[in-house]
Each structure stands twice: as C-alpha cells, then as structure tokens.
C-alpha cells in the first residue's frame, strides 16, 4: 500500500486594534495552505513466482491456458510496481503493471521463467521456475509389423501414435526371463528365441500421468519354408490365416505344404 503525507504551508497574521478606552486588542489570524503530497512507498524484499500455483516440478499441457503469479513481500509494495516477465520467447521481457497473468505454452520442451519487480525505491528478482511443456498422447492405433516372425531373427516393432511428446514406452514381450524395457522412441527391436504365439504389451505414459496400453499377438515360427500365419488386422482384432505357398514334386503342384506340414 502506498502512503501519502499532506504538506501544509502555515502562516499567521497579527492584527492590533485600538478600542475606545485606549486599549489595544491583538488578534492572530492563522492560515493553512496545502502545497503538495509526499508519497511513501514500501521497499520490495522478495518475489516468488508461481506457475499453475507451483514453483517446482511444474508440468504443463501444451496450448493450455496457464496462470502465472508473483507473490511479493511485503504485500504493500505491490502498489505502483512494474513487472517484467522473462523466459517467454525472445530476449525482451513482457512488461506489465499486474502481478498475475495467463500464458499459453505453444511449443513442447523445457521453459525457464522468472520475473523482475521494480518500484521507485527498490528492485527484486524472483526465483527461476522450470516448466516442462508436454503434448498429450492421442491417436494410438496399435502396433505395426506384428505379424509372424522366424525365431532367432530380430524384428523392429513400432507403436502407431499420431501425437504426443515425452512419451515413455514400456515393452513386455511375454518372456519370463526378460524384464520389461523402457524406451523413449516408439520402435523397439526384439528377437524371439522359441516358436509359439506371444502377446506383446506396450504401455505408453507421459509426465501428464496419461497411460495407454497396446497389445498384439505375434506368431514365432521355426522356419518360413511352409505356410506362415499372418495377422490380417491391427490390434485389437488379431486374425491369423495361412499364407499360400506352392511346391512342386515330380511335376505335381501342391499348396500350403500339405505334404509335410500342418497348422
């Protein structure tokens, strides 16, 4: 709060009047005149910046309207103060006469914000606040390349996701001896060493506490000489069907390796 002192100019006039009996009467006339105001401001002691009501571990969704606030000590020093908001892109601060405002974070990544507060007699700088801006996960469509594979042969598996940032992918290839593996990329190479049908489970998480689960079957074969099961549709509807392979013995053509193999 700003305090004002009123400055008055004081003067007096002495008037002496003679009466009929020969005595003198003195009269004082006092005059007051306002000549100005003196403003008294409080000195700024500290400033704490809050982003979304927090000063640490701040995670914000991309393009979300986010409140910013500077808490000034003492509170009375807020009056007539100016605020310079730094770290919002570009080298120049955003100037304001208010200790609160809102911001849209338009790009993902880490931002570092701070504020300088100035009044006519003092200046303070706030704490730095690191803000992690994250895009929400959307358009999770399943797993690519999740058809049959030959045992012992490596294969890249890719999660199909349209949007999202800072995603952690937790891969479970349904192998008891292999622990779950975390990656920051949607593609993971894996080799199955035993034939059979396996279910791959991938959990997508982000700092926004989102969680999406993708599951899909993969058919691991001893060899690819005969008919190889193929997945015809993406998760969650896996359908296996034999691939047609033709072989010829002594001029006779057979389909699906019917001479020596059954699925």
N, C-alpha and C positions, 0 to 999 in steps of 0.2 A: 504494500500500500504506500502511495506517495503522500507525504505530509506537506502542508503549506503553512508558512508563517506570514501573517499580515503585518506589513511595515507601515507604521503611522508616523507622521510628522506632527510634533506637538509644539504649540506656541501659546503665549499668554500676553494679554494687554492690560496694563494698569491704568484705570481712569480715576482722576481725583476731581470731585465736585464740591464746591463751597455751598454751605447751607446758609439760611437767613440769619442764624445765630452766630455766624462767623466761624463755624467748624467745617473741617474738611472731611469728606467721605471718600474712602478709596474703594474702588471696585475692580476685581480681577476678572478678565474675560479669557477663558481657555478655548483654544481652537485645535481641532484634530483634523488631519488630512491624510488619507490613505495614499501612499506613494508607490506601493508595489507589493508583490508577493514573492517570497523566497521558497523554492521547492526543496524539500529534503527527501533524498532517496536512500533506500537501504542498499547496502553493499551485497553483491552476489557472493555466496560462499561455495555452492556446489550445484551441479546439474546432473541428473540421472536420466538417461534415455531409455525408454521402454518401447519395444516393437511388439505389437499384439499382446501388450501387458506383460512382456517378459524382457529381461536384459541378457539372458544366456540361453543357450540351446534353442534358438529360435528357428523353426522350420515353417515355411510359408508356401502355400499353394500358388503356383504361377497364375497371374492375372486376377488374384483375389484382392479385394479392397481391404487394406490392412491399416489399422490405426497406429499412429506414432504419437508419443507424448514425452515431453520433457518435464521432469519433476524438479523444481528449483527450490533451493534453500537460501534464505528464508522465503516463504511464500510471498511476502510483501514486495520482494524485489522483482516480481513479475511485471509490475506496472511500468509502463514506458520502456520495457526491454525489447530488444530485437533478437531474432533467432535466425541463425544461418545453418541450414541443413546440408551436410556433406555426405558424399558417397552415393548419390542418386544418378550417377552417369554424368560424364563430362567433368571438367575441372572446376567449374563455378558452382557455388552453393546456391540453394534455393532460399531466398530471404523472405521472412515472414514476421508479423507482429504478434503471432499467436503461438502458444506453447503446445498446441495439438494440431494434427493434420492427418490426412489419409494418403496412402500411396498404393498404386498398382505396380507390382513387380512383373515386368513384361518379358523377362528372359530368365532362364534357369541358371543355377550356379550359386556361388557364394558372394554375398554383398557385405561390405563393411560400412556401417553408418555411424556418424557422430554429429553433434550439434555444438556450435559456439553461441553463447548467450552474452549479450552486451547491453549494459545501460550506461548512463552518463558518467558513472564513477567507478565501474568495475567490469570485469570480463571473466568468464569461466568457460571451460570446455568440458563436455560430457564424456562419459565412458564410450569406448568403441563397442558396438553391437554387431556381431557376425550373424548374418541371416542366410540360411540355406533355402533357396527357392527351388521347388520341385514341381514338375508337371505330373498330374495324376495319370495313372495307368488306365488305358481304355483300348478297346478293340482287341482283346485277347481272343485269338481264333484257333488256338490249338498248336499242334506240333507238326512241323514239316519233316519229310524224309523218315517217316516212322513205319515203313513197310518192312519187308523181310531183309535179312542180312545174313551173311555167312559167318559162322563162328570163327573167331580169331582174326576177323577183318575189321579194322576201325571204320567208324561211320560218324559223320557230323550230324547232330540233331539240333534243330533250330525252332525256338518258340516264335510263333507268329503273333506279333503285338503291334498295333498301329501307333500308339502314343505312350509316352511315359519317360521319366528321367530318374536317375539314381536308383535303378531297379536292381535288386539282388535276386538272382535265380538260384534256388536250392534244388539240386538234381538228385533224384533217387532212382537208380536203375534196377531196383529189386534184386540186388546181390548182397547177400548177408555179410560177406567178407569185406564189402566196400562201403565205407561210410558215405553219408550224404556230402555232396560237394557244392560249395557256393561259388558262383561266378557273377561278374558284373556285365557280362555280354550274353545275348540270347542264344548263342551257339556253343555246344559242348561236344567234344569228341569222346566216343566211348567204344570199347571193344568187348563183346560178349564172348566168353571162352567155352560156354556149354550151350548146346542146342536146347530149344524149348520155346515156350511162349512167355514173354515177360511184360510187365506193366511198368512203363516209365511215368514217374510223377515229378512234376516240376512246380514248385511254389514260388510265385512272384510276390515280393514285398518291396515296400518303399519307406522312406522316412516319414511319410504321411500316415503310416500304420495301415496301409492297404494290404490286402492279401488275396491273390488269385491262384487257383490250383488248376493245373493242366495234367490230364492223364491220357495215356495212349498205349496200345499194345504194339509189341514188336515181335516178329517171328524169326527166331535164330535157327538156321539150318546147318546141317552137317556139310552140305555141298549145294551148289546151284546147278547141278547137271540135269536133274529132273524138274518136275513142276514145283514152282516156288510160290508159296502163298503170298498174296499181295493185299495190302489194305486199300480198299477202294474209296473210302471216305475218311475225312478228317474226324478227329475227336469231336464229340463223344461217341460217335457211332462207328465202331470199327467192324468192318466186314472182310472176312478172308475168302479168297477164291483162288483156285489153281490157275497157274499160268500155263498156257498150252505150249508144249514142246514136242516137236516131231522128230522121230528117229526112224531109220530105215535099216532093216536086216534082210539080206539076200533079196533086195529089190522090193520088199514089202514095207509099207509105211505104217508106223504105229504112233498114236497120240498119247500124251501125258505119261510117257514112260510106263505104260501099262504092263510091260513085260516083267519089270523087276522092282516096281516101287508102288506103294500105296500110302495115301494120306488119310 
